[in-house]
Amino acid sequence: MRAPRITRLSDDAHFVEAAAVNWTILTDGDDVTLIDAGYPGDLETVRYSLEAVGHRPEQITAILVTHAHVDHIGAIPALLRLAPKAEVITSAEEAPHVRREYLQQASPADVAANIWRPGFLGWTLHILRAGALTEPSIPQARPHTHDDLFRDPASGAPTTALDVPGRPIPVLTPGHTSGHTCFHLPDLGAVVTGDALATAHPTSRRRGPQLLHPIFHHDEQAARAALSLLAPLPADTLLPGHGPLHRGPLATATTTALTP
């Protein structure tokens, strides 16, 4: 296992960059929210990252899913055996995808047709070792509902944040998949962007805010349009599914991503 890079955002929030994909750890006391969880082969790296910030898998109470591609949910089935209290929560549109009632993902044929492109071969070999050909299914995945919304302790009025450690605010950003969701962390001025907005990828020669290669999007035009939903968010820290953490206004990052 190659040790991941872990960036402390606050005492209760950490961003983890593994070999090919990222995840975010949010804590509240002893309870943990994990946003995404890497490939099946990333299980030990997830465990390492949790222990590095002072927690254990059994303290996970919520696993939030940006989208149901194997590199974001692959380690979840094994994690659930270690974390019996954990709920897997995603958008209503993405929950059937997580349960594998349908699949919106680049196929082996899509990848093979692009293997001649710079970066594709090395990336493909790596993800095969990480378990890219497995088909993880999480039957217990459920959509977040109004019952999950955090309620203000003074007034009891619901807000838009989920009542889980870190209180992230879901932002539906369809395109990469039909139910792709980003998570706004207003107290940190940060957004977990999943694959709606990356900052690097082995198949890309670019560095900085960008869209992934078109083969990875279920609907490329919708993925481009979804950036307009991120641009207005008051955030200057981008926590992508692929690539390093990026500092700077989110509106500028989305404009950069759409620039040829």
N, C-alpha and C positions, 0 to 999 in steps of 0.2 A: 504494500500500500504506500502510495506517495502522500505524504502529509499535505493536507489542504492549506490554503492560505485563509486565515480567519481575520476579518476586520471587525474590530469593536466599534459599534455605532453608539452604544450607551451601555450602562451596566446591564441592561435587560434586552439588548438586541445585538446580534452578530451576523455578519454576512460571510458565507463560506464559499470559496472558489475551489472546487475539486478539479480533477484532471480534464473533464470534458463538459461539466455542467455545474450549476451553482444551486445553493439553497440558503434559506434564512432561518435563524433561530430567534424566537421571541420568548421571553420568560416573565413570569409574575410569581415571585416567591419560588416555591418548588415546582410549579406547573410550567409546562413548555408547549408552545406552538411551533410546529415545523412547517415552513412553507416550501413545498416540493421536497423530493428525497432522492434524486439521482437515479442511475441505472441499477439493475439488480446487483451488479458487481460493486456498487458503491456502499453497500451496507456497512462494512467495517469503517469506511471513511465517515459515514454519518455518525456512527457510534463514537469514533475518535473525536469528531468535532463537538459533539454534545459534552463529552467528558472534558474536553479542553476548556469549555466555558463553565464547568462546574455542575453539569447535570448528567442524567442517565436516561437511556431510552424509556425506562418504565415510568418516567415523569412526564412523558408526552401525553397531553390531554386532547390536543387537536392537531391534525395534519391537514393543512389547507393546500388545495391543488390548483395551480394556475391552469393546467391543461393536462390531458391524459396521454401524452406521448411517453414512450417507454423510458426516456432519459429523465423524466420528471416524476414518474410514479413507480419505477422499477423496484426500488428497495422497500416500498410501503408494505407489501404482503408480509415480508420477513419482519419488518419493524412492528407490525401489529401483534405478532406473536410475543414480542418483548414488551409491548406497551398495551396491556389489556384495557386501559382506560381511554385510549385514544379514539377519537371520532375522525373519520375522513370526510371533509366538507369541501364542496366546490359549488359552482353555479348550477342552477336548475338545468341549463342547457348542456353543461358538461358532465353532470352526474351519470347519465346513461353511457357516455363515452368511457368514463372511469370504470363502469361496470362491464364494459366491453359489449354493450348491446349494439354498438357500431364502432367502426374504426376509421379515423381520419389521420392518416400518417403516411409519410413517404414510404413507398414500398421498396423491397430489395431491387426490383426492376428499375425504379426511379433512380436509385443510387448508382446501380450498375451503368445506366445510360450516361451518367456524369462522372464516371470514375477517372476519365482522362483529364478532368479539370484540376488545376493546382490545388493541393490540399485534400482532395477527396479520398485518395487511396490511403494515406496515413490515418486520416480520421476514421475511415471505414474499418481498418484493421483494429484500431483502438476500441471502437464501440462494439465490435464483434466479441472481443475479449470481455467487455463489460456487460454482455448479455443483451445486446440490441435485438436479437432474434427471438427472445422470449416474448410472451404475450401476457403480461400481468393483468389480472382482473381483480377488482376490489368490489365484491358484491354489496358490501355494507356502506359504500359511499353514498352520501346523501346531499341534497342541495341545502344551502343555507336558506333560512326562512325568517319571517318577521320575529319568530320566537327566539332566534339567535341574536337579535340585535341588542347591543349594549343599552342599558337604561341609565339615565342620569340619576345618581344616588340621591340628589336633592329633590328633584321633581318627579322622578319615575318615568319621565318622558323618554321614548325610544330615540336613539340617534342612529346614524348609519353604520356605526362600527359593530363588528361582530363581538359577542361576549365571550372572547377567548383571550388567553394571554397575548398582550401586545395590542389588542383592540384594533386590528387592521380594518380598513374600509374597502370592501370589494368594489372593483370598477370593471364592469363587463366590457371586454375589448374583443369582439368576435372578428375572426379572419384567419388567424393562425390555425385555430380550430373554431368550431361554431360557438363554443361556450367559453373560450379563453377568458381568463379573469386576471387582472392585475390587482395588487393590494397596496393601498395608500396608507402610509404610516405618518400621520400629520404631526405627531409629537417629535418625530425625527426629521421632518421635512424630506421624507424619502418615499420612493415608490418601488415595490417589487414588480418588475415588468414581465417576468416570465420570458416568453419568446415573442411578445408583441414588439419588444425593442431590445436589441442586443448591443454589445459594445465590441465584440470580436467573435470570431468563430474560425476553426481550422480550415474551413472551406472558403473563407473570405480573405482577400488581400487587404481589406480596409481595417482601420482601427478607429475606434470612436463609435458614437451612436449610429446604428444601422439596422436595416431589416435583414433577416436571414435570406438565404438563397430561395428563389421562388418555389423550388420543389418541396420545401418544407412547409409551405402554407396551404391550407385547405382552400382558401379563397384569397388570392394575393391582393386583389383590389380592395376587399373588405379589410385586410390587414393594414393596408396603407391608410385607409379611411379611419381606422380605429385610433391612429395616432392623434387625431383631432380630439379624441376623448381624454387623452393623457395630457396634452399641451396645457390646458388651463389649470392643472393641479398645482397648488402652491408647494413645490418641492424642488430641491436643488441637489438631491442625491438619488442616483439611478442605480438600482440593484437588479441587474439583468440575469436571465437564465444562463447566458453565455457571455463570457468576457469579464473584464474587471469592473469594479465599482467606478462610477463616473460622477464627478462633481460639476455642477453647473445647472442653470435653469432648465427645467424639463421642456419648456416651450422651445428653447434653443436646440435641445437634443433631438426633439421630434423633427424640427426643420432640417437639421443636419442629416438625419436618417433618410429623409425624402429627397435629398440633393444627390443627383447622379454622380 
